[in-house]
Amino acid sequence: MLDPKKIEQIARQIQDSLPKGVKEFGGDVEKKLRMILQSQLGKLDLVNREEFDIQTQVLLRTREKLTAMEQRLSELEAKLENKNVLSADYTAKKEE
């Protein structure tokens, strides 16, 4: 969720940048701007910094696990290849 203080700050900045005639419509301008900002920003696919940092850590742990699994797979493939070579040598010697 977006920080309400930030939304108020943005709404205030927009209101301050409006021409004087528009500002004189009353105090409802800032309120309406805030509602519009919340509505439009709510439609965006955003996450807050905390959620982003959590997902970054999850991704990092997942990468570490994947790297470990790839290394383990390489070791197992090497063992299997070595076993196949030894088996082929044994079969060839047996046939001689």
N, C-alpha and C positions, 0 to 999 in steps of 0.2 A: 504494500500500500504506500502511496506517496505521502510525504510529510505535509500535513495541513499548513504548517508554518511556511513552507516553501511555496505552496499554492497561493497563500495570502500575499506573500512577498511578490510573486509574479503578477498577481492581480493588481496589486498596488502600483507596481512599475508600469503596467499597461495603462492603468487609470491616470497615472501622472503624465504619461506621454500623450494622452488624448487632448484634443483641442479644448479650450476653455468653455466653449458653448456646450460641448457634450458633457463635460464635468458637471455643469450646472443642472443637469437633469435630476440630480439628487443623489443621496447615499446609496441608492439601489444599484448604481452602476458597478461598484466594487463587488457587491453581493452577486449580481448577475454574472460578472466576469469570473468570479470564483466558481460559481456553479458550472459555467461553460468549460472552464479549465479542467475542473474535476471530471466532468463528463467526457471530454475529449481525451484527456490523459488516461482515463480509465479504460478507454478503448484500445490503447496501445498495449502491446505485449511486452511489458516491462517487469523486471524483478528488482527487489531492493538489493543493496550491497551485501547484506548478511546472507541472503539466499544465494547470491552469485558466489560468494566466498565459500560457502558450504559445498556447492556443486563443483567448484574448482578443486576442493580437497577430495571429493568423491572421485572425480576424474583422475586426479593424481594417483590415488590408491589403486584405482582400476588399472591404470597404465603400469604401475609397479607389479601388480598381480599378473597382467598379461605378459610382461617381460619375463617374469619368473617362469610362467607356464611355457613360453616359447623356448626358454633355455632348457627346461626339463624335457620338453618334447624333442629337442635336438639331441640331448643326451640319450634318451630312449631310442631314437632312430639310429644313433651311432651304435648303441649296444645291439640292436636288432640286426643291423648291417654286419657287425662283427660276428654275431652268432650265425648268420646266414653264410658268411664266408667260411667260418670254421666248419659248418655243416657240409658245405659243398666240398671243402678239402677232405673231410672225413669220408664222404661218399666216393670221391675220386680215388682216394687211396684204397678204399675197400674193394673197388672194382678192378684195381691193378692186380 
